[in-house]
Amino acid sequence: MTGMIRRGLRLELVAAISIALAVPALANSALANPALYSPAQDAQGREPASQTTQTVLAVETHDQGGRTTAALAVAVTGEDGPPAAGAVTIRDGGRTLAGAALDKQGQATLVLALPAGDHSFKAVYAGDAGHRGSISESVHAIAQASTSPDFSVSVSPATLALTPGQSGTVTASITPVNSSALTAPMFVTLSCSGLPDQSSCSFNPENVEILPNAIAAIPSSMVILTQKQEGYLARPGFSAHSGSSGIALAILLPGALCLGGLAWSVRRRPWLQRLALLALVALVSMLGTTACNARYGYYNHGPPINPATPAGTYTVNVTAQSSNGVTATTHNTTLAFTVQ
C-alpha cells in the first residue's frame, strides 16, 4: 500500500512539473505568433480596422505662350480629421502622370505641362499603416492647342519604395507634341533632383531624340540607387584607439625622458649632440610610419562609416529639357519615392 501511495505521489509530482514547464512555453509561443494571441482580438473579437480617408483634388490651368500648365493641389484626411501620410498618384484618364509625397498637413502640390485636348484628372492615395487608400472625384480641364513643336514627360509607376541598399527602375516617357512642325530632330535631356542624401539616379538613355512626325512615346529607364550603412563599427565600450594608445605611451614617455636627459647633458658632453639628433630623427620617423600615418589608421581603425539613405517619403522632380540654340523648353513631372 505504501509503495502504491509513493508511486501516485511521484506521478502527480511529474505531472505538476510538466504543466509548470509547458505553460511558459505556450505563453511565449502565443506572444511570438500574433495569430495565436492578439489583445485586440481578445478585447473586441476582431482586428482593428484602418481609418477610411478622403482625397480631394483641385486643378487650376494657366495658358501662356501657346502652352497650358496645370497646378494640381491634393489633400488627404482621415475619418477622424488628422491628415494622412504617404504618397499620392495623379492619373489622367487611364494614364499615370506623376506622383508626390504628402507633407505634414497631408497635402501635395504638382505643376504639370498638358498636351492639347481634354483631360480628366484623379488623385489616388495609396494608404499607409493606419489609413486606407482613397480616390478623388474626377476634375476636368482643357488645354489649348499649339502649332509649335513640343513634348510632355510622365513616369510610370509614379511611386517607388526601396530599402537602403536596393535599386529600383522607373520608366520616364517623352511624348511628342506637334512633331510634324519639326524641321530637324529635337533632343531632350533628362535629369532628376530632390533625392534624399546617400542616393542617386541615372537615365538610359539620358538624351532622347524626337524625330519629325513622331507620335509614339519614347521611353527612358530611370534607375534610383540607395545606400545601406557600411564600414567599421566599434563594439560598445571598445575604442579603436585603446590598443594603440597604450603602446604609444609606452614608447613616447621613455623616449621623451631620454631626449630631455640628453638635452640637459649636451653642454657637458658635446658628443651627445649627435646622439640627441639621431634620437629625434628616429622618433619623428616612427611617428610618421605608425600612428600619424593614414594607412596605419585605416588598417588598425577600419574605414569610415558610410551612412544609410535616410528613411522617409520624398518627392523627386524629373526634368526634361530641350533647346534649339535660342530658346529652351523645360517640362517637369514628379515621383513619390519612399525609403523604408
C-alpha positions in Angstrom: 0.0 0.0 0.0 2.8 2.4 0.9 4.5 1.7 -2.4 1.4 2.5 -4.4 1.0 5.8 -2.5 4.6 6.7 -3.3 4.1 5.9 -7.0 0.9 8.0 -7.0 2.8 10.9 -5.4 5.6 10.6 -8.0 3.1 10.7 -10.9 1.4 13.7 -9.5 4.7 15.5 -9.0 5.8 14.7 -12.6 2.5 16.0 -14.0 2.8 19.2 -12.0 6.3 19.8 -13.2 5.3 19.1 -16.8 2.4 21.6 -16.6 4.7 24.2 -15.0 7.2 23.9 -17.8 4.5 23.8 -20.6 2.7 27.0 -19.5 5.6 29.4 -20.1 6.4 27.7 -23.4 2.8 28.1 -24.6 2.8 31.7 -23.5 6.0 32.5 -25.3 4.7 30.8 -28.4 1.5 32.8 -28.3 3.3 36.1 -27.8 5.8 35.3 -30.6 2.9 34.4 -33.0 0.3 37.2 -33.3 -2.1 34.8 -35.0 -2.3 32.8 -31.7 -2.6 35.7 -29.4 -3.9 39.2 -30.1 -5.0 41.6 -27.4 -7.3 43.3 -29.8 -9.0 40.1 -30.7 -9.4 39.2 -27.1 -10.9 42.5 -26.2 -13.2 43.1 -29.2 -13.2 39.8 -31.1 -11.7 41.3 -34.3 -8.6 43.1 -35.6 -8.7 46.9 -35.5 -9.5 48.3 -39.0 -7.6 51.1 -40.6 -9.2 54.5 -40.9 -11.0 55.5 -44.0 -9.7 58.6 -45.9 -11.0 61.3 -48.2 -8.9 62.6 -51.1 -9.7 65.9 -52.6 -8.2 67.2 -55.8 -8.2 70.8 -57.1 -6.9 71.8 -60.6 -6.1 75.2 -61.9 -4.9 75.7 -65.5 -2.8 78.5 -67.0 -2.3 79.3 -70.7 0.9 81.1 -71.7 2.9 81.2 -74.9 0.6 78.6 -76.6 1.1 76.1 -73.8 -1.1 75.0 -70.9 0.1 74.2 -67.5 -1.9 72.7 -64.7 -1.4 73.3 -60.9 -2.8 70.4 -59.0 -3.4 70.5 -55.2 -4.2 67.3 -53.3 -5.3 67.0 -49.7 -5.9 63.7 -47.9 -7.5 63.5 -44.4 -8.5 60.6 -42.2 -12.0 60.0 -40.9 -11.1 61.4 -37.5 -9.7 64.6 -39.0 -5.9 64.4 -38.8 -4.0 64.4 -42.1 -2.8 61.2 -43.6 0.8 60.3 -44.6 2.4 58.6 -47.6 2.1 59.2 -51.3 -0.4 60.1 -54.0 -0.6 59.4 -57.7 -2.1 61.7 -60.4 -3.9 59.9 -63.3 -5.2 61.4 -66.5 -7.8 59.0 -67.7 -6.1 55.6 -67.6 -2.6 57.1 -67.8 -0.4 57.7 -64.8 1.3 61.1 -65.0 3.1 61.8 -61.7 3.4 61.0 -58.0 4.1 63.1 -54.9 4.8 62.7 -51.2 2.2 64.2 -48.8 3.6 66.8 -46.3 2.8 67.0 -42.6 -0.5 68.6 -43.4 -1.4 65.7 -45.7 -1.1 67.9 -48.8 0.8 67.8 -52.1 1.2 70.3 -55.0 2.2 69.5 -58.5 2.7 71.6 -61.7 2.4 69.7 -65.0 2.5 70.7 -68.7 -0.5 69.5 -70.6 -0.8 68.4 -74.2 -3.7 70.0 -76.1 -7.1 68.5 -75.6 -9.4 67.4 -72.8 -8.1 65.9 -69.6 -9.7 64.1 -66.7 -7.6 64.0 -63.5 -7.9 61.9 -60.5 -5.7 61.7 -57.4 -5.1 58.2 -55.9 -4.0 57.8 -52.3 -2.2 54.5 -51.7 -2.8 54.4 -48.0 -0.4 53.6 -45.1 -0.3 51.5 -42.0 -3.1 53.4 -40.3 -5.2 54.7 -43.3 -7.0 53.1 -46.2 -6.5 54.2 -49.7 -9.0 56.5 -51.5 -9.6 58.2 -54.9 -10.7 61.7 -55.5 -13.5 62.7 -57.8 -12.6 63.5 -61.4 -11.6 67.0 -62.3 -11.8 68.1 -66.0 -9.5 70.5 -67.7 -9.0 71.7 -71.3 -5.5 72.5 -72.7 -5.2 74.8 -75.7 -3.7 73.7 -78.9 -0.3 74.9 -80.1 1.3 74.9 -83.5 4.9 74.8 -82.3 6.7 71.5 -81.6 6.7 70.4 -78.0 6.7 67.3 -75.8 5.4 66.1 -72.4 7.0 63.9 -69.8 5.5 61.3 -67.5 6.7 58.5 -65.2 5.4 55.0 -64.6 5.0 53.8 -61.9 4.6 57.1 -60.2 5.6 55.7 -56.8 8.7 53.7 -55.8 9.6 52.1 -52.4 13.1 50.8 -51.6 15.0 49.7 -48.6 18.6 51.1 -48.1 21.0 49.2 -50.4 18.4 48.4 -53.1 17.9 49.9 -56.5 14.7 50.4 -58.5 13.7 51.3 -62.0 11.0 53.7 -63.2 10.1 54.4 -66.9 10.2 58.1 -67.9 8.3 58.6 -71.1 8.7 61.6 -73.5 5.6 62.0 -75.7 6.0 64.2 -78.9 3.5 67.1 -79.3 3.1 68.7 -82.8 6.2 66.9 -84.0 5.0 67.5 -87.6 6.2 71.1 -87.2 9.8 69.9 -86.6 12.3 70.5 -89.4 15.1 68.7 -87.6 15.3 66.1 -84.7 14.6 67.5 -81.2 16.8 66.3 -78.4 15.5 66.1 -74.9 17.8 65.7 -71.8 16.5 64.0 -68.7 17.7 64.7 -65.1 16.3 64.4 -61.6 16.5 66.4 -58.3 15.1 66.1 -54.8 16.5 62.8 -53.9 17.5 62.1 -50.2 21.1 62.0 -49.1 23.1 58.9 -50.0 21.1 58.2 -53.1 21.4 58.9 -56.9 19.6 58.5 -60.2 20.6 57.8 -63.8 18.8 57.6 -67.1 19.3 55.3 -70.0 19.2 56.9 -72.5 19.8 60.3 -70.9 19.2 62.1 -74.2 16.1 61.2 -76.1 15.6 62.0 -79.8 12.3 63.1 -81.2 12.1 62.8 -85.0 9.8 64.8 -87.2 6.2 63.4 -87.4 6.9 61.1 -84.5 3.8 60.1 -82.5 4.7 57.3 -80.1 6.1 58.0 -76.6 9.9 57.4 -76.2 10.8 55.6 -73.0 13.9 56.0 -70.9 14.8 53.9 -67.9 15.3 55.9 -64.7 17.4 53.9 -62.1 17.5 55.0 -58.5 20.2 53.8 -56.2 20.2 53.8 -52.4 22.9 53.0 -49.9 23.0 50.9 -46.8 25.2 51.5 -43.8 28.6 50.1 -44.2 32.0 50.4 -42.6 33.8 49.9 -39.3 31.6 49.9 -36.2 33.4 49.5 -32.8 31.9 47.3 -30.1 30.1 49.1 -27.3 32.6 50.2 -24.7 35.5 49.5 -27.0 37.7 52.2 -28.5 39.7 51.5 -31.7 42.4 53.7 -30.3 42.6 52.0 -26.9 45.1 49.3 -28.0 47.5 51.7 -29.8 47.3 54.4 -27.1 49.0 52.2 -24.5 51.7 51.2 -26.9 52.3 54.8 -27.9 52.6 56.0 -24.3 54.9 53.1 -23.5 57.3 54.3 -26.3 56.8 58.1 -26.2 57.2 58.6 -22.5 60.6 56.9 -22.1 61.7 58.5 -25.3 60.7 62.0 -24.2 62.5 61.4 -20.9 65.6 60.3 -22.7 65.5 63.3 -25.0 65.1 65.6 -22.0 68.2 64.0 -20.3 70.2 64.3 -23.5 69.3 68.0 -23.8 70.3 68.6 -20.2 73.6 66.8 -20.7 74.5 68.1 -24.1 76.6 71.1 -22.7 78.7 68.8 -20.6 79.3 66.2 -23.2 79.5 67.6 -26.8 79.4 64.1 -28.3 75.8 63.8 -27.0 74.6 66.4 -29.6 74.9 63.9 -32.4 73.2 61.2 -30.3 70.3 63.6 -29.5 69.9 64.5 -33.1 69.8 60.8 -34.1 67.2 60.1 -31.4 65.0 63.0 -32.6 65.1 61.8 -36.2 64.2 58.2 -35.1 61.3 59.4 -33.1 59.9 61.5 -35.9 60.3 58.6 -38.3 58.5 56.3 -36.0 55.5 58.7 -35.6 55.4 59.2 -39.4 55.2 55.4 -40.1 52.8 54.4 -37.3 50.0 56.4 -35.6 50.3 59.5 -37.7 50.2 57.6 -41.0 46.8 57.4 -42.8 47.5 53.8 -43.9 48.2 52.8 -40.3 44.9 54.4 -39.2 43.0 52.6 -42.0 44.4 49.1 -41.2 44.0 49.5 -37.4 40.8 51.5 -37.1 39.0 50.5 -40.2 37.3 52.6 -43.0 34.9 55.4 -42.1 31.2 54.6 -41.8 29.0 55.1 -44.9 25.6 56.2 -43.6 22.4 54.7 -45.0 19.9 56.5 -47.1 17.5 58.1 -44.6 14.0 56.7 -44.3 11.0 58.8 -45.4 8.8 59.7 -48.4 10.2 62.2 -50.8 9.0 64.0 -54.0 11.6 63.5 -56.7 11.5 66.0 -59.6 12.1 64.6 -63.1 13.1 67.3 -65.6 13.0 67.1 -69.4 14.8 70.0 -71.2 15.3 70.7 -74.9 16.9 73.7 -76.6 17.1 74.8 -80.2 20.0 77.1 -79.6 17.8 80.1 -78.9 15.1 79.2 -76.5 14.9 76.3 -74.0 11.8 74.2 -73.3 11.5 72.6 -69.9 8.8 70.3 -68.5 8.7 68.6 -65.2 6.9 65.7 -63.5 7.3 64.2 -60.1 7.8 60.8 -58.5 6.9 59.7 -55.0 10.0 57.9 -53.6 9.8 56.0 -50.3 12.8 54.7 -48.3 11.6 52.1 -45.9 
